[in-house]
């Protein structure tokens, strides 16, 4: 029995997450459903992509990731079911799967969803009417080829890799986690120190290694280098999305 892992920007107020689970359980009463998060910033596809990339690998092989951060719901963007490596992905083709699929680095089998959906009265809730039933059928062992027409997957996420200067890696802040830690686009690695707004930052191995009230950096749980303030918030300290950070190579 496969797990169905949910990642959305739905929040918990309006019952949308419950509706997804209701549809899945109607199709497959034995489905094992796991919430990754439903607190992605509304419409922020990049944030959803980062969170998925950070956590997908900790799920069992065969997990179906139902990911719905979909500002283009009802538009011409494709609704896809994907098999890549040991995992399945169901959701809109808008870039939310890009970082994960690049990391898996296996053939991408993508299918336009044309069957196994609910009858729809509008085009505003594809999470419930399109993606959830397909994910549920996959969890019952449906051959993904039966979902619809095979298509070429397109990478659409506006993601900028850091600049390698030979002795340094120049990146930027792309996301803040719940604690206010500033995640950059620079992959974890061996660095001597970082430079942020002209200040030299210590590279630590854990949060309590840094001096109190001193901005520092370390390899974080997202797989990228991040700026942090011990027992505090780098975001509240004034760090902003897009700020440049340079990491000096060892």
N, C-alpha and C positions, 0 to 999 in steps of 0.2 A: 504494500500500500504506500503510495507516494504522499509526501507532505505537500501542502499548498501554502506557500509563504506570501503574505500580503504586505505590500508597500504602497501607500497612497498619501495624498494631501487632503483627505476627506475630513480630518479631525474626528472628534467623538461626539459632537453635539447633535447632529441631525439624523442619526440612524443609518447613514449610508454604509458604514462598515458592517453593521448588522445585516443589511440587505444583501451585501456580497456573500456573507457567510450563509445566509438563508438559502440563496440560490445554489451555492456549492453543496450544501447538505441535502437539498431536495434532489439533486442529481446523484449525489454519492453520500448517503447517510453515514458512511464509515470514513469519510475524509478526515484527515488529520491537518488542522488549520493552525498556522503559526503567524502571529503578528510581528512583522519587523518594525514598522512604524506607520502611523497615520498622521504624523505631525510634520510632514514635509511642508515647507512654506508653500502656500497656494501658488500653483502654476510654475513652480521653480523646478524645471526638468533637470538642470545641472545638479541641484541638491539631491534630488531623488537618485540620479545616476551615481553620485559619490557614495551615498549610503548603501545602495545595492552592491557596488563594487567592494565596499569595505567588509560586507558581511556574508555574501553569498557562499563563499568557500567553506563556511562553518556548518553548512547544512548537508544532510545526507545526499548521496548520489540519487538522482531521479527526482529531486525536489522540483516542483513547478512554481516559479516565481510569477505571481500575479501583481503587476506593477501598474498603477494608474495615477499618473500625474499628467493630465491630458487637457491643456488649454485649448487644443484644437478639436475637442470632442464634436462629432457630427460633421466635421469638414472632410476634405478629400484625403487627409492623412490616412495611411493604411492601418488596419487593425490586424495584428500579427500573432501567430503562434510560432515559436522558434525552438529548435533543438540545437544545442551547441555543447560539445563535450559531454559531461555527465548530467546536464541540467536542461530544463525546459523554461521558457519565458513566454508570458502572454501579456499583451498590452499594446499601446499605440507605437507606431514607428515615428518617434519624435526625438530620439537620442537617448532616452532613459536607459537603454540597454547597452549603449555604445562602449562605455568604459569597461564593463564586465566582459563583453564579448571579445574585446581586444585583448584583455588579460588572459582569458581562456585560450585564445589563439588556436581554435579548432575550426573545422568547416562549419559554416552557419547554414542550417537548413531552415528557411523561413517560408511560412505559408500565410497567404492572405485569408483571413477568417471569412468564410462564406456559409458555413453550416454549423449546426449545433448551438445556435443562438436562440434567445427568447424572442417571441413576437413583440415588436416595439410599437409604442404609440407616439414616441418622440425620439429625438436623437441627442438627448442631454445626459444620459446615464449609461454609457457604454460599459462602465465597470460592472454594473449589474446585468445588463441585457446582452452583452457581447462577450466580455472577457471572462466573467465568473463562470458561466455555463461551460465554456470551452475548457477552462482550467479544470473544472470538475470532471468533465468527460475524460480528459487526459489522465486524471488521477485514477480513473477506473480502468486505464489501460488502452484507451483509444489510440489507434495508430495516427500519429500527427499528420500524415499525408492525407487523411480523410477530412481534415478541417477545411481545406480549400486549395486554391491554386498556388503552386510554388512560385516564389518571387525572389528577386535579388535584394538582399538586405542593403540598405543605404545608411551610412554613418552620417548623422546630422547634427550631433552635439557640437556646440561652439566651445571647444576645449582647446586651450593654448598650452602646449608643452613648454617646460622651462627651457631657458637658453643655456647651452653648454659652452662656456668660454675657455675650457681647458683646465684652468686652475680654480674655476668657480662655476657654480650653477645659479643662474638668476631666475627667480620665480616670483610668484605673487600670492597673496591671500585670496582664497576662493570660497571659504565657507567657515562659519562659526558653529561649534557644537553647543550642546546644552549648557556646558560650563563656561562658555565664552572663550574657549581655546580657538586660536586662529589657524585653521588648516590651510596649508599652501599646496601648490601643484608640484612641489619638488618631492620626488620619491625618497623614501628612507634610504640612508647610506651613511658612510663614514665621512663626517665633516669635522673640520677643526673648530670652526665657529661660524656664526652668521652675522650679517650686517643688516640692520634695520634702521632707516632714517639716520644714518651716520653713527649709530651705536653698535658696539660689538656685543653680541649675545652669546652666552655660554651654551654649548651643546650638552644636555644632560641625558642621563639614562633613565631617570624617573622624576616625578614631579617634585618630591621633597629635597632633591639635590640642589635646587636653585635657591638663591638667596631670597629672603622674604621681600616682597614688593619689588622684585627685580624681574623684568621681562627676560625670558630665556626660551630655549627651543629644545625639542626632542623629537624622536621618531614616535608618532602617535598610532592609535588603533586603526586609523583609516589607511595606513600604509604610506602616509606622506609626512613630511616634517611639519611641525606645527609650533606656533608661538604660544607661550602660556605664562601666566602669573601664578605662582604657587598659592593655593587657597584663595585665588582671586580670578578675575576675568580680564583677559587681554582685550576683549571687545569693549568693556567698560573703561579700560585704560586709554582707549582712543584708536586702537588698531582698526583698520577699515578694509572691506573687500576691495581688492585691486592693489593694495599696498605692495610695493616691491620689497623682496627679501633676497639677499645674496648669501649663498652658502659656500664657504671656502672648503675646497677638497683637502683631504688628509694627504 
